[in-house]
Amino acid sequence: MRRSTRRHLTVATALVAATTAAVAITTAAGATDGKEHAIHAIQGGKAKNVILLIGDGMGDSEITLARDYTVGAAGRLNMDAFPLTGAYTTYAVHADGTPDYVTDSAASGTGWATGVKTVNGRISKTPGGDKPVRTLLELAQRNGYATGDVTTAELTDATPAVLASHATDRSCQGPADMAKCPKDTIAAGGPGSIAEQEVDHKVDVLFGGGKQRFDQKIADGRHKGLTVTEKARKLGYQVVTDDASMKAAKPGRPVLGLFAPGNVPTEWTGRTAAVGGTDPQRCVTSNSGRPSTTPTLADSAAKAIQVLEAKQKANRSQQGFFLQIEGASIDKQDHSADPCGQIGETVAFDRAVKVARDYAAKHPDTLVVTTADHGHTSQIVPLEATPPGLSSTLVTDEGQRLKVNYSTNTPGQSQEHTGTEVRIAAQGPLAYRVLGVTDQTDLFTTIREALRLR
């Protein structure tokens, strides 16, 4: 056993032994299951499956805001029910390796996808030499695992991209978007755009938005003149575009789900924050701009698990699957100072957490981890506060007023990420490794060791 693993195990065992009476926690459904999960997290050994859930921009403030608004200050979300919880640091680096204290999603995702910190804007490449670094998904495929990548952003956005592509700049999403990645183009001998790389990897499940990127035509190589979607079909993908066709997709072939031209529309709407605040508002738990045929993140997660599990059973594989699920627009609505959109996306993500935890309850050899890529701007402030930036007053489901403030940039500008550490919580084999304060790159090692990836 490695020295670092022995250290983690000793600390975690001591913690569980010392806090046995306090470990049991009340889940959202009211059951007490924390002690059993904690013990399994110490003793569980190898994981057959890993489900990694990323709430983009979902810092503690964003979690608290969604909790307060929906289930109340004393309530608990599904993500609050994990038996083991810690925090991890999220900083990026400059090209010379010195800290860049506020990360973007590309650098943070690269951290857990590869175990290597990089510069903001870069996708799974080194900070100085711009060299590709093998990702968890690539390692999982090499070791015989089924793989999936699910998001509410464009599939070519930074967080889903870090698993199945390597790009000098996150903007190089489709064949027509390669201005900042001249060495990555097919004409230059590179791997092509993020969209091209994702289908080239033959990821078993790709669900999200970004149809506009996959509809771009490939400029060079043997698929020149085809769109990326047409190329995907040639590679054997089933292409689905709505909830019905997603649910009808058959196991045995990879599935590419393109559910929106750009980002998948948010589930909730409401008035955005304003200078001087807003009148007290209730959020609208619907969105006229979201087609009724759009699958929820929870439904996408459930279908992804079904496809991945069926593939491995059909292949009689001893290995399971690796699946990443991202709630992307928590971040995007935070940028827009839109508290209702932000809360709705956190709630949608929390339902996907429940899907993952329900699966793990029946398959205890599944490691489930939920975390964020970075912190963000929203802060709950006193009702009497007069923030200098944007704010909004909400009327929660408890009938109380709550004021949320957005002041990380001047009004009219996109609100900014923050450099804070963020929550990481887990259950299942090796979940104890999230305890304490770790770094984003440690998550790579946790998943690699849980799946025994070589």
N, C-alpha and C positions, 0 to 999 in steps of 0.2 A: 504493500500500500504506500502511495506517495506521502511524503511528510506533510504537504499542504492538506491532503485529504484526511489524514489522521488528525490533524489539528482541527479541521472543521467538524469532524465526527465527534471528537472529544468535547469540544465546546458545545455542540448541539445536544449531545447526550446529557451533559451536565445541566444544560438549560431545561430540557424536558423533565429530567429527574427532579429538579428543584421547583418546578412550577406545574407539576402534574395536576394539582387541584385547580389551577387557574387556566389551564390550557383549553379546556372545553369551552367552546364558544357557541353562541346562539346564531344559527344561520337565518337567512331571510325567511325560511319556511318555519322557523321555530325549533328545529332539531338541534341536538347537541352532538356534534361529530368531530370536534376539533382534536380531542385526545387521540382517537384512533388514527386520524390523518397524520398527526404529528409523529406518532410512533412509526407509522409506515414510512414517513418521510425520512426517518433516520435509518430504518432497517431495510428499505425497499430494494436497494441494489440497482440493477440494470432496469431501465425503462424500455418497454416495447414501443411506446408512442410518446411523442411530445407535442403538446398544443401550446403555442406561444401567442398570447393575446397582447396587442399593443394599442393602448389608448393614446393616440397622437396628441401631444400637448396636454395630457391628462395629469397635471400635478395635483397635489393634495387639495388645492383650492377648488379645482374643477370637480374633483370627486365630492368634496363637501357641499358645493353649490347644488349638484344634482341630488345628493342625499337630502339636504335640507328642503329642497323644493318638492321632491316627490314622496319620500317616505318619512320625512320629518327628522328633526335634529336627533331624536333618540332612536330612529329607525336604522336599518342596515340594508345596504345594497348586496347583490350577489357577490360582488368583488370584495366585500368586507368579510366574507365568510371563510376565506382561506385560513388554514391553521397556522401558517408561518409567514411572517411579514418582516421585511427589512427595508432598506433604502439603498439606492445606488447613485453614484456621481455620474454626470453626463457630459463633462467638458469635451470639446474637440481639441485639436492641436494645429499649430501653424506648420508650415513646410519643414521648419527646422526642429520640430518636435516639442516646442514650448507650448504651454497651455493657451488655448483660446477658450475663455471661460463660459461662453454661451454658444451652444451647438445648434446646428440646424438638423433636420431630419436625415439628411444624407450622411453626415459624419456620425451621428448617433447610431443610426441603423447599421452603418459599417462596423461600429464597435461591437455590437452583439452578433452580427452576421459573420465576422471574420476574426474577432479578438484583437484587431488592430485599430488604433485611433487614427483618424485622418483629418484632412482639412475640410472645412465647411464646403458643401457643394459637390464633393467627390463621392462616387459610388463604388465601394468595395475595391479601392485601390490605395496604395501606400501614399503617405502625405508628401514625401519628398520626391521619390522616383516615379510616381504615377504608375506603379506596377500592380497588376491584378493580384488579389489575395483570395485564396480558396474560401468559399462560404460554407455555412452550415448546410444549406440545401445541396450544394455540390457534393459535400462529404456524405450527406445522407443518401443521395442517389448512388454514389460510388459503393456504399455499403449495403445496397439493396433495399432501402426504404422507399416507400411511396412518399410523394411530396405534394404540398399544396400551399397556395399563396392567395389569401382572400383579403379584400380591402373595400372601403367605400370611396377611396380616391380613384384617380386613374391608375390602372395597373402599372403604368410606367412612372408613377410618382415615386419619390425617394424611398419610402419605407418598404413597399413591395419590391422595388427595383434592387435593393441591396442583396437580396437572396439569389437572384438569377441573372445578374448582369454585372458588368464592370465598365464604368464610364468616367472619363475625366471630369465631366460636369453633369449634374442632375438634369439639366435642361435638354439633354440629347435623347429625347423620349421616342421620337419616330424618325424614319428615314429622312424626312424633310427638316429635322430639327438639329442637325449635326454641326452647326456653326462653331460651337465651343469645343468640339471633339474631333478635330481633323485627323488625328492619328487613329481614332477608333472606327473610322469609316471602312466599309468593305473595300473601297477603291484603294485605300492605303494599307490594306492587309489586316485591318482591325476586325473586331467582332460585329460591328454594326451598331445600330441604335438599341436602346433598352428594349423596345418592343420586339425587335428581331431576335435579340439574345434570349428573351424570355421564352419564346416559342421554340427556338433552337435547343434550349435546355430540356424540352419535352417535360416540363413540370406537369404532373398528373392533373392538377386542378389549378386554374387561374380564373378567379372571379373578381370583378370590379368594374369600374368605369374605364373611360379612355378609348372608346371606339374610334374617335377621331385620329388617334395615333396609329391604330392598327389598319385603318383605311388608307393610310399613306402608301404610295408606291415605292417599292424597293429600287434603288438607283443603280446598283451594281451586283455582280455575282450571278450565280446560276438561277436565282429567282428574280432577276431584273425584270421590271415591268409588272410584276404581281404586287398586289397589296400584301401587307403583313398578314391580314386575315386569310387571304387566299393561300399564302404560304403555309399558314397553320393548318388549313384543311389538307393540303398536300402532305403534311407531316402526320396526318392522322387525327387531328383534333376534331371533336364535335364542337361547333360554335353555337352558343345559345345567347339569347338577347333579352329574355324576360323570365319571370318567375315560373311560368308553365313549362317553357322549354328547358329551363335549368332542372326542374324536378323530374322531367321526362328523360334527361340524359342517362345513357346506359353505362354501367361500369364496363371496364375492359379497354376503353380508349380514353385518352386525355380529353379534358373539357376546358374550353376557353369561353368564359362568360363575360360579355361586354354589355353592361346594363345601362350605360349612358354615354353620350358623346364625350363628356368631360367627367367631372366628379359626379358621383351618384348624388342626386338631390337630397337635402336634409329631410328628416322626418317631421320636425316641428318648425314653426315660424313664430314671429313676434316682432315688436319694435326693437330696433337696435338701440344701444346706449347713446346718449346725447350729452352735449355740454350742458351742465346744469341739471342733468337728470331727466327722467321721464315720469309721467304720471304712473301710478301703480298699475301694473298690468298682469294679466294671466296669460300664459303662453297658449298658443293654438297648437293642439297636438295633431296637426295635419299640415299638409303643404300642397296647395293647388298646383304647384310646379313639379310635383313628383308623380309620375304616372302610376296608376294603381297596379300596373303589371310589374313594378320594380320589386325584386325580392328584398326582404329585410336582411340585415347582417346576420341575425340569428338563423334565418332559413338558409342563407348561403353557407354558414358554418356547418349546419346540420347536414346539408347535401355534400359538402366537401368531405366530411368525416365518413359519410356513407360510401362515397366513391373510393376513397383511399382504403378503407377497410375491405371493401369488396375486391379491390384489385389484389391485395395481399392474400386474401383467402383463395381467390381463383388461382393465384400462382403458387399456393401452398407455401408461402414464404414464412420463414421463422421471424422475419423482421416486420415491424409495424410501419408507422408513418411519422413524418414531421410536417406539421401544419402551422403556418403563421396566419393570424387573423388580426386585421387592423381596423379600428374605428378611427378613420382619418379626419373627419370633419369636426371633431372636438376642437382640434387645432385651428382649422380653417375658420370656424365661427368665432373662436377667440380672437384671431387676427382681425375679424370684422366687427368686434365688439358687439356680438349678437348673442345675448345670454340665453334666449329661448332656443335658438338653433343649436347652441353649444350644449345645453342641458338635454335636449332631445337626442343628440348624437351620443351623449354619455349614457343615457338610458338604453339606447339601442345597442351600444357596446356591452352594457351590463347584461342584457338578455343573451348576447353571444357568450359571455362568461358563464351564464347558467347552462347553456348547451354543452360547453366544454366540461363543466363540473359534473353535470348529469352523466355524461359519457364516462368520465373518470370514476364515478361512483360504481359503475358496472364493470369497469376495466381498471382496477387499482394499479396496474402496471403502467399507467399513463401519468407522465409528469405534466402538470398544467401550471403555467407561469403567466401572471398578468402584471403588466408594468406600463410605463410610458417611455417615450423617447427623450422628453425634456419637459421642463415646466413652462408655464405660460402666464398670461397677464392678469386674468380675472382675480379679484379680491373681494371678499365679503367685508363690508365696512359698516360702521354704525349708521343708523338711519339719519342721524343729525349731521353726519359728515358732509362736507361740501368739497368733493374731490376737484382738482384742477382740470382733470381730463373728462372722459366720458363715463357716464354712470346711468344705471337704470334701477328702478324699484319694482320688484316682483311681489305678487301675492301668492304665497306658497299653498300647497295642498293642505297645510295645517291652518290656513286662513290668516297667516301672519305676514307682515311685510318684511322684505329682505332687500338690502341695497347692494348691488355689485358694481365695482369700479374697474375701469380699464384706463390705465395711465402710464403705460410703458412707451408711449410715443405721443406726439402731438395729435390733437383731433384732426381727422382727415387723412392721417397716415395709417398704414397697417400697424396694428399693435404687435408687440415683439415677444419672442421667447424670453425666458429667464434662465439663469445659470444654476438654479437650485437643484439639489438632489431630489429624486422622486421615489415614490413607493415601488417596491417589487414584492409580490406575494406569490406563494406557490403551495402545491400539494403533490404528493406522489414521490417516486424514487428520487433521491438526492435533493429534495426540496429544501433541506436544511441549509443548503449553500446560499440561500438568499438572506439568511439571518445577518444582523448587524449592518454595517455600512460597507458596501462593496463598490465596485466600479462596473460600468456598462460592459466592458470587455470581459468581466468575469462570467457574465451570462453565457457567452460563447463557450467557455470551458465547462460550465455546468451542463449545458445541453450536449456538448460533445461527449462528456464522460457518461452522462445518463444513457445515451444511445450507444456508447462504446464505438464512436466513430474514429476510424483510422485513415 
